[in-house]
Amino acid sequence: MRLVPLLSVALLISAEAADLRPVSPPGTKTIGPYSPGIVAGGMVYVSGQGASDAKGQRPPTIDAQIRQTLENVRVILEAEKITFQHVVSAHVYLADMKDYEALNRIWAEYFPKDPPTRTVLGVVRMPTDSPVEITVVAAVNLRAKQVLKQPGTKPSESVSAGISTGDRIYLSAATGRDRAGVIPTDARAQVRIVVAELEAVLKQSGLQIRNMVYANIYVDPGMPLKELAAVIDDFIPDETARTVIQTNSLPFGTHIQISGLASGDSKRLGGHCTTVAETVYCSGRVGTVRQALDSLKADLQAGGLNLSRSVSANVYIDELDQFTSMNKVYSTYFGDVPPTRTTVQPWKGVPELSLPPTTGVATAQDDSPRAQVSIIAVR
């Protein structure tokens, strides 16, 4: 792929930046207050897609289900006249991590060249009990996409270690196992491996871990949170917006993986958000849905924005049985064009092992479901 100077690419993206605009192809159905796709700032954000077709029918095999999920993503991309080649970042949620091999096989069919970065999580449940859910971010201008490889390794999967779009770098999830496949027993050693993998990718663009805009830290039940909290500050700088997400399982039986985004030109916005050009990334807030959204609303207001400028949201809900009541509260916070959204129940929460709320104590009148919510917005 021909490399374009970073400044030139940044100018290309800036020139294409447009007002926030929804993407809703004919026949696309949603099961909540969200947009199938959003175009903003030269990027296309796609809501999490499940394994059912437009008629609500689900194929019988996992291979066909993964393909149907990717075809649902394709419909939204093609509505903007772009293809899978434009995708720079993808998140995949699996109800059964045993389907990881099938995912990789089919993934290579859809992304044979210059694949996106990818993060794969094993979760407890997804809406409509889909066995898989996929959400992506794509660059409108393909010339902005530059693949970054992991030095000294040959990829075993059709996944890029990093993707540069000029002023920001998307990073695939780095896992807490060494290149021989060994998973250390202590949290510090696992985090050290993850950070070394991320740094090796960032160095190709002259960046370091301190340039990470946000870090999503995914852990399975085998990662003790107290031990993690004691070491994470030594590896991930304070200026990076960090979100710890508890999951049911991770690839290869690892206990931690970290993905995120980095930039050499980012600015903090309040205590929980960071901006890169016109894009605002806000880390996850834990509490009731109402508390989380109130906190995110306050975060954006500190920078002169409001939730109507949101383009993407992740809702990691404690109990998917409360999906309907979550939607009822969630819908009151956004305008006529709600952001794209991915909703999953990432793990079977155990109260004494769950992350503490970051939003204070809920009022007696607030009976909205407990969740972790993060958003991306644009100026």
C-alpha positions as CSV (number, residue, x, y, z in Angstrom):
1,M,0.0,0.0,0.0
2,R,1.4,3.4,-0.9
3,L,2.1,5.5,2.2
4,V,0.7,9.0,2.4
5,P,2.5,11.6,4.6
6,L,0.6,11.9,7.9
7,L,-0.1,15.6,7.5
8,S,-1.5,15.1,4.0
9,V,-3.8,12.3,5.3
10,A,-5.0,14.4,8.2
11,L,-5.9,17.2,5.7
12,L,-7.7,14.7,3.6
13,I,-9.9,13.6,6.5
14,S,-10.4,17.2,7.7
15,A,-11.5,18.2,4.2
16,E,-14.1,15.4,4.1
17,A,-15.4,16.1,7.6
18,A,-19.2,16.7,7.4
19,D,-22.1,17.2,9.8
20,L,-23.2,14.2,11.7
21,R,-25.5,12.2,9.4
22,P,-27.4,8.9,9.9
23,V,-27.1,5.9,7.7
24,S,-30.3,3.8,7.5
25,P,-30.5,1.5,4.4
26,P,-34.0,0.4,3.3
27,G,-35.1,-2.7,5.1
28,T,-32.7,-2.2,8.0
29,K,-34.5,-2.7,11.3
30,T,-33.4,-1.6,14.7
31,I,-34.4,-3.0,18.1
32,G,-33.8,0.1,20.1
33,P,-33.1,3.8,20.0
34,Y,-30.0,3.9,17.8
35,S,-29.0,4.5,14.3
36,P,-27.7,1.6,12.0
37,G,-24.9,3.9,10.9
38,I,-23.5,7.4,11.4
39,V,-21.2,9.4,9.1
40,A,-19.1,12.1,10.8
41,G,-15.6,13.4,10.6
42,G,-14.7,11.3,7.5
43,M,-15.6,8.1,9.4
44,V,-18.5,5.7,9.2
45,Y,-19.6,4.2,12.5
46,V,-21.7,1.0,12.3
47,S,-24.0,-0.3,15.1
48,G,-23.4,-3.8,16.4
49,Q,-25.0,-6.3,13.9
50,G,-26.4,-9.7,14.9
51,A,-26.8,-12.9,13.0
52,S,-30.4,-12.5,11.7
53,D,-31.3,-11.4,8.2
54,A,-33.7,-8.5,7.3
55,K,-36.7,-10.9,7.8
56,G,-35.5,-11.8,11.3
57,Q,-34.4,-15.3,10.2
58,R,-31.2,-16.8,11.6
59,P,-29.1,-19.4,9.7
60,P,-28.6,-22.8,11.4
61,T,-24.8,-23.0,11.5
62,I,-22.2,-20.8,13.1
63,D,-20.4,-20.3,9.8
64,A,-23.6,-19.1,8.2
65,Q,-24.4,-16.9,11.2
66,I,-21.0,-15.2,11.1
67,R,-21.4,-14.6,7.4
68,Q,-24.9,-13.2,7.9
69,T,-23.6,-10.8,10.5
70,L,-20.9,-9.6,8.2
71,E,-23.4,-9.2,5.4
72,N,-25.5,-7.0,7.7
73,V,-22.5,-4.8,8.2
74,R,-21.9,-4.8,4.4
75,V,-25.4,-3.4,3.8
76,I,-24.7,-0.3,6.0
77,L,-21.2,0.3,4.5
78,E,-22.5,0.0,0.9
79,A,-25.2,2.5,1.7
80,E,-22.3,5.0,1.9
81,K,-20.6,3.5,-1.2
82,I,-17.7,2.0,0.7
83,T,-16.6,-1.5,1.2
84,F,-15.0,-3.8,3.8
85,Q,-11.6,-2.5,2.6
86,H,-12.4,0.8,4.2
87,V,-12.9,-0.8,7.7
88,V,-10.2,0.3,10.1
89,S,-11.5,-1.2,13.4
90,A,-13.8,-4.0,14.3
91,H,-15.1,-5.5,17.6
92,V,-16.5,-9.0,17.6
93,Y,-18.6,-10.5,20.4
94,L,-19.0,-14.3,20.6
95,A,-21.4,-16.2,22.8
96,D,-19.0,-19.2,22.7
97,M,-15.3,-18.6,22.3
98,K,-15.1,-22.1,20.7
99,D,-16.4,-20.3,17.6
100,Y,-13.1,-18.3,17.4
101,E,-11.6,-20.6,14.8
102,A,-14.7,-20.3,12.6
103,L,-14.6,-16.5,12.9
104,N,-11.0,-16.4,11.8
105,R,-11.7,-18.6,8.8
106,I,-14.6,-16.6,7.6
107,W,-12.9,-13.3,8.5
108,A,-10.1,-14.0,6.1
109,E,-12.7,-14.4,3.3
110,Y,-14.1,-10.9,3.9
111,F,-10.8,-9.2,4.7
112,P,-8.2,-10.9,2.4
113,K,-6.0,-7.7,2.2
114,D,-5.1,-4.9,4.6
115,P,-7.6,-6.1,7.2
116,P,-8.8,-3.9,10.1
117,T,-7.7,-4.0,13.7
118,R,-9.8,-6.3,15.7
119,T,-10.9,-7.1,19.3
120,V,-12.7,-10.3,20.1
121,L,-14.6,-10.8,23.3
122,G,-16.6,-13.7,24.8
123,V,-19.8,-12.5,26.3
124,V,-22.8,-14.0,28.1
125,R,-25.6,-12.7,26.0
126,M,-26.5,-10.4,23.1
127,P,-29.8,-8.9,22.0
128,T,-32.1,-11.5,20.4
129,D,-29.7,-14.1,21.7
130,S,-27.5,-13.7,18.7
131,P,-24.4,-16.0,18.8
132,V,-22.3,-13.2,17.4
133,E,-22.3,-9.4,17.1
134,I,-19.9,-7.3,15.0
135,T,-19.4,-3.5,15.0
136,V,-17.0,-1.6,12.8
137,V,-15.5,1.8,12.1
138,A,-14.6,2.7,8.5
139,A,-12.7,5.5,6.9
140,V,-14.6,7.2,4.0
141,N,-11.3,8.0,2.2
142,L,-9.4,4.7,1.6
143,R,-6.1,6.6,1.0
144,A,-6.2,7.6,4.7
145,K,-5.8,3.9,5.7
146,Q,-2.3,2.7,6.4
147,V,-1.6,-0.8,7.9
148,L,0.9,-1.1,10.8
149,K,2.3,-4.6,11.4
150,Q,3.7,-6.2,14.5
151,P,7.5,-6.1,14.0
152,G,9.2,-9.5,13.8
153,T,6.1,-11.5,13.5
154,K,4.0,-13.1,10.7
155,P,0.3,-12.6,11.3
156,S,-1.5,-15.9,11.9
157,E,-4.9,-14.2,11.5
158,S,-6.3,-11.8,9.0
159,V,-6.0,-8.9,11.4
160,S,-3.8,-5.8,11.4
161,A,-1.9,-4.9,14.6
162,G,-2.6,-1.2,13.9
163,I,-4.2,1.1,11.4
164,S,-3.3,4.7,10.9
165,T,-5.8,7.1,9.5
166,G,-3.4,10.1,9.7
167,D,-3.9,11.8,13.0
168,R,-4.9,8.6,15.0
169,I,-3.9,5.0,15.2
170,Y,-6.4,2.2,15.9
171,L,-4.9,-0.7,17.8
172,S,-5.9,-4.4,17.8
173,A,-6.3,-6.1,21.1
174,A,-2.9,-7.3,22.5
175,T,-3.3,-10.3,24.7
176,G,-1.6,-11.3,27.9
177,R,0.4,-14.2,26.6
178,D,3.9,-14.4,25.1
179,R,4.8,-15.3,21.6
180,A,5.3,-18.9,22.6
181,G,1.7,-19.0,23.8
182,V,2.5,-19.0,27.5
183,I,0.3,-17.1,29.9
184,P,2.2,-15.8,32.9
185,T,0.6,-16.5,36.3
186,D,0.7,-13.0,37.7
187,A,-1.1,-9.8,36.5
188,R,2.1,-7.7,36.2
189,A,3.8,-10.0,33.8
190,Q,0.6,-10.3,31.7
191,V,0.2,-6.5,31.5
192,R,3.9,-6.1,30.6
193,I,3.5,-8.4,27.6
194,V,0.4,-6.5,26.4
195,V,2.1,-3.1,26.7
196,A,5.2,-4.3,24.9
197,E,3.1,-5.5,22.0
198,L,1.2,-2.2,21.8
199,E,4.4,-0.1,22.1
200,A,6.0,-2.1,19.2
201,V,3.2,-1.1,16.9
202,L,3.1,2.6,18.0
203,K,6.9,3.0,17.6
204,Q,6.4,2.6,13.8
205,S,4.7,6.0,13.9
206,G,7.0,7.6,16.4
207,L,4.4,7.2,19.3
208,Q,4.5,5.7,22.7
209,I,2.1,4.3,25.2
210,R,1.7,7.7,26.7
211,N,0.1,8.8,23.4
212,M,-2.8,6.4,23.8
213,V,-6.0,8.4,23.8
214,Y,-8.0,5.7,25.4
215,A,-7.3,2.1,26.5
216,N,-10.0,-0.5,26.8
217,I,-8.8,-3.1,29.3
218,Y,-10.7,-6.3,28.9
219,V,-10.4,-9.0,31.7
220,D,-12.0,-12.4,32.2
221,P,-13.0,-13.8,35.7
222,G,-9.4,-15.2,36.0
223,M,-8.0,-11.7,36.4
224,P,-8.1,-10.4,40.0
225,L,-9.2,-6.8,39.8
226,K,-7.4,-5.7,43.0
227,E,-4.1,-7.1,41.6
228,L,-4.8,-5.4,38.3
229,A,-5.5,-2.1,39.9
230,A,-2.2,-2.3,41.7
231,V,-0.1,-2.7,38.5
232,I,-2.1,-0.9,35.8
233,D,-0.9,2.6,36.9
234,D,2.7,1.5,36.4
235,F,2.0,0.7,32.7
236,I,-0.8,2.9,31.4
237,P,-0.3,6.7,32.0
238,D,-2.8,8.8,33.8
239,E,-3.4,11.0,30.7
240,T,-4.9,7.9,28.9
241,A,-8.6,7.5,29.4
242,R,-8.9,3.9,30.8
243,T,-11.9,1.6,30.9
244,V,-11.8,-1.8,32.5
245,I,-14.4,-4.1,31.0
246,Q,-15.3,-7.5,32.6
247,T,-16.0,-10.2,30.1
248,N,-17.0,-13.9,30.1
249,S,-13.9,-15.1,28.2
250,L,-11.0,-13.9,26.0
251,P,-9.2,-15.6,23.1
252,F,-6.6,-18.3,23.8
253,G,-7.7,-18.5,27.5
254,T,-5.9,-15.2,28.3
255,H,-7.0,-13.2,31.3
256,I,-6.4,-9.7,29.9
257,Q,-6.2,-7.9,26.6
258,I,-6.0,-4.2,25.8
259,S,-7.0,-2.3,22.6
260,G,-7.5,1.4,22.0
261,L,-6.5,4.4,20.0
262,A,-3.5,6.6,20.0
263,S,-2.6,10.0,18.6
264,G,0.3,12.4,18.7
265,D,-2.1,15.3,18.9
266,S,-4.8,14.7,21.5
267,K,-6.2,16.9,24.3
268,R,-8.0,16.1,27.4
269,L,-11.6,17.3,27.8
270,G,-12.5,17.3,31.4
271,G,-11.6,14.3,33.5
272,H,-13.0,11.4,31.3
273,C,-12.8,12.5,27.7
274,T,-10.1,13.1,25.1
275,T,-10.3,14.9,21.8
276,V,-8.5,14.1,18.5
277,A,-9.3,16.8,16.0
278,E,-13.1,17.0,16.0
279,T,-13.7,13.6,17.7
280,V,-14.3,13.2,21.4
281,Y,-13.7,9.9,23.1
282,C,-15.2,9.4,26.5
283,S,-14.3,6.4,28.7
284,G,-16.9,4.1,30.2
285,R,-18.9,5.2,33.2
286,V,-20.3,2.5,35.6
287,G,-23.6,2.8,37.4
288,T,-27.2,2.8,36.5
289,V,-27.9,3.7,32.9
290,R,-29.3,7.0,34.0
291,Q,-26.3,7.8,36.2
292,A,-23.9,6.8,33.4
293,L,-25.6,8.9,30.8
294,D,-25.9,11.9,33.2
295,S,-22.1,11.6,33.8
296,L,-21.3,11.4,30.1
297,K,-23.6,14.4,29.5
298,A,-21.7,16.4,32.1
299,D,-18.4,15.3,30.6
300,L,-19.4,16.6,27.1
301,Q,-20.9,19.8,28.5
302,A,-17.5,20.6,30.0
303,G,-16.3,20.9,26.5
304,G,-19.3,22.8,25.2
305,L,-21.0,19.7,23.6
306,N,-24.1,17.7,24.3
307,L,-25.2,14.1,23.8
308,S,-26.8,15.0,20.5
309,R,-23.3,15.0,19.0
310,S,-22.7,11.4,19.9
311,V,-21.9,9.1,17.0
312,S,-21.3,5.8,18.8
313,A,-22.1,4.2,22.2
314,N,-21.3,1.0,23.9
315,V,-23.7,-0.3,26.6
316,Y,-22.4,-3.2,28.6
317,I,-25.4,-4.1,30.6
318,D,-25.3,-6.3,33.7
319,E,-28.5,-8.2,32.9
320,L,-29.8,-8.3,29.3
321,D,-33.2,-9.3,30.6
322,Q,-33.5,-5.5,31.4
323,F,-32.9,-4.6,27.8
324,T,-36.3,-3.0,27.3
325,S,-36.2,-0.9,30.5
326,M,-32.7,0.2,29.5
327,N,-33.9,1.3,26.1
328,K,-36.7,3.3,27.8
329,V,-34.3,5.3,29.9
330,Y,-31.6,5.5,27.2
331,S,-34.0,6.9,24.6
332,T,-34.6,10.1,26.6
333,Y,-31.0,11.3,26.3
334,F,-30.6,11.6,22.6
335,G,-32.2,13.7,19.9
336,D,-33.7,12.8,16.5
337,V,-30.4,11.1,15.4
338,P,-29.3,8.8,18.2
339,P,-25.8,7.4,17.9
340,T,-24.9,3.9,16.7
341,R,-24.8,1.4,19.5
342,T,-23.5,-1.9,20.6
343,T,-25.2,-3.6,23.5
344,V,-24.1,-6.9,25.2
345,Q,-24.1,-8.5,28.6
346,P,-20.4,-9.1,28.8
347,W,-20.4,-11.4,31.9
348,K,-22.5,-12.9,34.6
349,G,-22.0,-10.2,37.2
350,V,-21.3,-11.2,40.7
351,P,-21.9,-8.2,42.9
352,E,-18.9,-8.7,45.2
353,L,-16.6,-9.0,42.1
354,S,-18.1,-6.3,40.0
355,L,-16.5,-3.0,39.3
356,P,-17.6,-0.3,41.7
357,P,-19.8,2.5,40.3
358,T,-17.9,5.5,39.0
359,T,-21.0,7.7,39.2
360,G,-21.8,7.8,42.9
361,V,-24.8,6.3,44.7
362,A,-28.0,6.0,42.8
363,T,-31.1,7.8,44.2
364,A,-34.0,5.7,45.5
365,Q,-36.1,6.8,42.5
366,D,-33.5,5.6,40.0
367,D,-34.4,2.0,39.2
368,S,-32.7,1.9,35.7
369,P,-30.5,-1.1,35.0
370,R,-26.9,-1.2,35.9
371,A,-24.4,-0.8,33.0
372,Q,-21.2,0.5,31.8
373,V,-21.6,3.1,29.0
374,S,-19.0,4.8,26.9
375,I,-19.5,7.2,23.9
376,I,-17.7,8.8,21.0
377,A,-18.9,12.2,19.9
378,V,-18.0,14.9,17.3
379,R,-17.7,18.6,17.6
